[in-house]
Amino acid sequence: MFKKVLIANRGEIAIRVMRACRELDIKSIAVYSDADKNSLFRKYADEAYNIGEPAPAKSYLNIDKIIDVALKSGAEAIHPGYGFLAENSLLGEECEKHGIKLVGPSGRVIEEMGSKITSKKLMKKAGVPVIPGASKGIETAEEAAKMAEAIGYPVIIKASAGGGGIGMRTVYEEDELVRAIESTQSVAASAFGDSTVYVEKYIEEPRHIEFQILADEHGNTIHVADRECSIQRRHQKLIEEAPSPIMTEELRNEMGGTAVKAASYIGYTNAGTVEFIYSEGEYYFLEMNTRIQVEHPITEVITGVDLVKEQLKIASGKELCCAQDEISVRGHAIECRINAEDPLNDFAPNPGKITGYRSPGGNGVRVDSGVYNNYSIPPYYDSMISKLIVWGRTRNEAIARMQRALSEYIILGVKTTIPFHKSMMSNQHFKDASLHTHFVDQYKKEIIENIEKVIQKDKEMEARLKSTFLPSRKVAAVSAAVSSYMADSIKKTE
């Protein structure tokens, strides 16, 4: 097992990986930007190194700086978390060059799966069902028109190197095609440095179902059950649950078997996720994420498998913890992403200082967070504050528990997505599990009306609670004392 691991990330995922390291008796090394000098993850790590300016390109995306810290600190491995460099094949190449292990798949696999066109070609060869279209990049509007006519409208224009729904355009008629292609090419070139786009059949009201994969370096590959991630806005996930409400044992065996086939065919190792679009009894390969997912905790909760510890063990050369027949699903879990965003202003980011913070607790509640009272959320990175995860014996119990946990979650000073999640948990369509990726848009008016009611109730509660929070100067003193205590505690365990 490794003695030292560098975590090339920040926030809650950095702390999540550090916790796994601590349980495995591995020293954790943090890298942090100037903007994160007061961050919790920096204080939690056994060692921490400043890597410069807040801009990601000059800090968390700077491979040279991260490799330099790894070499200076004696790190044997780098865990990239999710986002930033997590799916960058160049990091893998640099790690290999310097004798450092990347906690993830090979650079070749990252590169192949990072291209939507290449990945779909490979999956087709593997016998995995793929959405019609996407056989190659589009070079001319005439070529796109022929393909769209062949597979039938509506179609969707996507960036080959893209992710997170960036630049996607849905086209219902040929007249819209040229404009959509030009728009997506422009966005793709700017966001990913690659203007290649492709045409794919647009599936109406699909569900987004994904399978967690684990594969070791000894030829063993399993799936660790499924997750439903259909509640999205602009193709970015807001709420996830496990298992999918539509899942049966037969369907899980079939789709899970397909996911394992996909991973095995490309020689995948470590943790990854095979994502599918599901509609009217049919499912199609969407993409593969070659990293740990934001929503991995709900899989951990229903299966008991610590996915991050498994990542570290696999990277150190150990075999998988479990065989496929040892993976079982128990109960139901839901995750709400708590972001510093204004749900009444199209989820606009709302960074700033947290002036009051109290996280929920109780039976079946887990909070993965990287913030604390009086912490200032920087404007340079993703707006995630935390992930609120609950478990129940049934989906209904999990929803009720999430409602209760959200009612206990108090964050003052910044606008958050908590009111949105409260609205969703009381939405009858959500309770009925009538889910699809356009759910939020379809019921937008109803959701917003309920959010406004929730916010009014929350204001009344905040007025009652403000007196329970310490004045800001005392908060600062307490935060400093806690940080000092944490640092001392870490040193004592060395």
Secondary structure, DSSP 8 states (H G I E B T S, - for coil): --SEEEE---HHHHHHHHHHHHHTT-EEEEEE-GGGTT-HHHHHSSEEEE---SSGGGTTT-HHHHHHHHHHHT-SEEE--SSTTTT-HHHHHHHHHTT-EESSS-HHHHHHHHSHHHHHHHHHHHT--B-SB-SS----HHHHHHHHHHH-SSEEEEETT--TTTT-EEESSGGGHHHHHHHHHHHHHHHHS---EEEEE--SS-EEEEEEEEE-TTS-EEEEEEEEEEEEETTEEEEEEES-TT--HHHHHHHHHHHHHHHHHTT--EEEEEEEEEETTEEEEEEEE-S--TTHHHHHHHH---HHHHHHHHHTT---S--GGG----SEEEEEEEESEETTTTTEE--EE--EEE---STTEEEEE---TT-EE-TTS--EEEEEEEEESSHHHHHHHHHHHHHH-EEESS--SHHHHHHHHT-HHHHTT---TTHHHHTHHHHHHHHHHHHHHHHHHHHHHGGGS--HHHHHHHHHHHHHHHHHHHHHH-
